[in-house]
Amino acid sequence: MKPKLLFEASVTGSNNFRLPPLDVPDENIIPAELMREAEPPLPDLPENEVVRHFTNLSRKAYGVDNGFYPLGSCTMKYNPKINEWAARLPGFAAIHPLQSEASCQGALQLMYHLEQMLCEVTGMDRFTLQPAAGAQGELTGALLMRAYHAKRGEHQRNKMIVPDSAHGTNPATASMAGFQVVEVKSNERGLVDVDSLRAVMSDEVAGIMLTNPNTLGLFETDIEEIAQIVHENGGLLYYDGANLNGMLGVARPGDMGFDIVHLNLHKTFSTPHGGGGPGSGVVGVKKELEPFLPVPVVAKDESGYYLDTDRPDSIGRMLAFHGNFGVLVRAYTYLLTLGGEGLREVGENAVLNANYLRTLLREHYEIPFDRLCKHEFIATPGDLKAKHGVTTLDIAKRLLDYGYHPPTIYFPLIVGEALMIEPTETETRERLDNFATAMAAIAQEAKTQPDLLTEAPHQMPIHRVDEVGAARKPILRYRA
Ligand SMILES: Cc1ncc(COP(=O)(O)O)c(C=O)c1O
């Protein structure tokens, strides 16, 4: 049943709150022209009804804590609750960014050690923990590239190469940072076409933004050659580390030739995310780029940890303070809990789960790149669309009726009707089997009762919503 809005549940005169008597002079506090003439039309309900309303709404919300969430590229892994315990410790939760350094040595120590751990995990030399999301990490990285080339007097480097499989934030970031985006095509294997890359290289190229594994879930096997081509031409390699999960403890972007890396701590290092935050897009660099990192960085001398702002070549601040500190605490806790071996298990199991699911689904769906994948893979409806008119959107909507959050759909753009499936390492074999059974049942329904899919979802409080309309013309105010 469609949930009532709070305004619709309102019963005039039913609330029973009492305001304390006015304890300030009641004359001329608010200028007459700003005074309300009538009471605002707010919902009228007793407290228990308000609590019930929001509790019931929260039960309708879907998250990784109540179900499988194979949202490709988003790494919706389980978020261990020990992270929440650590982030809520009063010494972390109640500090203020303007406190003296002497009074928050523990927090600075955590940031210092986290930076060292991230260097170890990625093969980079230094990190900034400031950026508040992956996309802001990308912007930081692009600005670092610009500062690096400018320092060397190479102001003509105004082009950024971005493969056609890239996440949309990559070209958007590059152009926000003032670069002209040059697209390189993928080859028939779903990888960067090395000859096309060579053809666009020039002394105007600042660098390339690449994610490895790419958004098809495929490892860029030519990465060393790509790095060589870009470096020989004076460019830099930027690693979009949002897809690092399947690489953890196994391969490091720093060893592949990347100069700048962003990680999505909120995904790979397990902070609950979605719905807009909180995030952390920390950025790692190789030594040559260190002078340009945002200020401040955490440093240490004989008297303890401190925030170093004396960095003349810095690109400046990317955020008012020091990053989303709560996410840093969670990432630190996660890394300490797992240790090196545990981290490698994460990477291996993420890859194992994705490949297991890929082989279960290949009987029922088309798998355009049906070979060993990393953290995720792409499926499409194939004949289900060609012969029965069922689209990816219909399949995603029908999955809701089976109690699953659908995969990412219609991305990456280079595969038509894509379903991008990332199970993550934290799912059991039984869970993957059940999901595959639901997907198989939906494929069967598509052949025999396609209306079940084209009119889905049937079990949700709200049926098919106009998603484009919701994004383009959002209704942000209640009107009776
Ligand atoms: C491959 C890739 N790059 C970059 C981003 C951007 O990260 P954020 O959403 O934290 O800005 C994402 C997010 O989904 C992503 O999947």
The ligand as an SDF file (V2000), in Angstrom:
LIG
                    3D

 16 16  0  0  0  0  0  0  0  0999 V2000
   34.1460    4.0110  -11.3500 C   0  0  0  0  0  0  0  0  0  0  0  0
   33.6800    5.1740  -10.4990 C   0  0  0  0  0  0  0  0  0  0  0  0
   34.3670    6.3160  -10.4960 N   0  0  0  0  0  0  0  0  0  0  0  0
   34.0180    7.3670   -9.7410 C   0  0  0  0  0  0  0  0  0  0  0  0
   32.8770    7.3530   -8.9580 C   0  0  0  0  0  0  0  0  0  0  0  0
   32.4900    8.5660   -8.1810 C   0  0  0  0  0  0  0  0  0  0  0  0
   32.4990    8.3840   -6.7880 O   0  0  0  0  0  0  0  0  0  0  0  0
   31.5320    9.2230   -5.8310 P   0  0  0  0  0  0  0  0  0  0  0  0
   30.1380    8.7280   -6.0760 O   0  0  0  0  0  0  0  0  0  0  0  0
   32.0200    8.9480   -4.4470 O   0  0  0  0  0  0  0  0  0  0  0  0
   31.6980   10.6750   -6.1980 O   0  0  0  0  0  0  0  0  0  0  0  0
   32.1030    6.1820   -8.9370 C   0  0  0  0  0  0  0  0  0  0  0  0
   30.8640    6.1300   -8.1360 C   0  0  0  0  0  0  0  0  0  0  0  0
   30.0150    5.3310   -8.2530 O   0  0  0  0  0  0  0  0  0  0  0  0
   32.5110    5.0670   -9.7260 C   0  0  0  0  0  0  0  0  0  0  0  0
   31.8150    3.9230   -9.7310 O   0  0  0  0  0  0  0  0  0  0  0  0
  1  2  1  0
  2  3  1  0
  2 15  2  0
  3  4  2  0
  4  5  1  0
  5  6  1  0
  5 12  2  0
  6  7  1  0
  7  8  1  0
  8  9  2  0
  8 10  1  0
  8 11  1  0
 12 13  1  0
 12 15  1  0
 13 14  2  0
 15 16  1  0
M  END
$$$$
